[in-house]
């Protein structure tokens, strides 16, 4: 594994040398699909991406792009309508 991704609940789906930095794509394998506000399970909507930039790995700058599911809160009384899964 690279960057302890398996321990973080991520699976690497791609990697490339982008000249001045290394670019790694990953998808979440361990995540919470409950709303942070009301703790109800959500209904899958789509995916969103988070990018962590300038992670130094073996002396080279690295960009880690993580694909996470996004959900619609199923609780009609909750102020949150959409939320992104959180890594566990």
KAJOMO-V81776 format. One record per backbone hydrogen bond with DSSP energy under -1.0 kcal/mol. CO is the residue of the C=O (numbers start at 1). NH is the residue of the N-H. Records with the same first field share a line. If there is no record, write none. Layout:
CO: NH / NH
This chain:
2: 5
4: 8
5: 10
6: 9
9: 29 / 30
11: 27
14: 25
16: 23
18: 20
21: 18
22: 63
23: 16
24: 65
25: 13 / 14
26: 67
27: 11
30: 88
32: 86
33: 42
35: 39
40: 35
43: 72
46: 70
48: 68
50: 66
52: 64
57: 60
60: 57
61: 22
62: 55
63: 24
64: 52
65: 26
66: 50
67: 28
68: 48
69: 85
70: 45 / 46
71: 83
72: 43
75: 78
81: 73
83: 71
86: 32
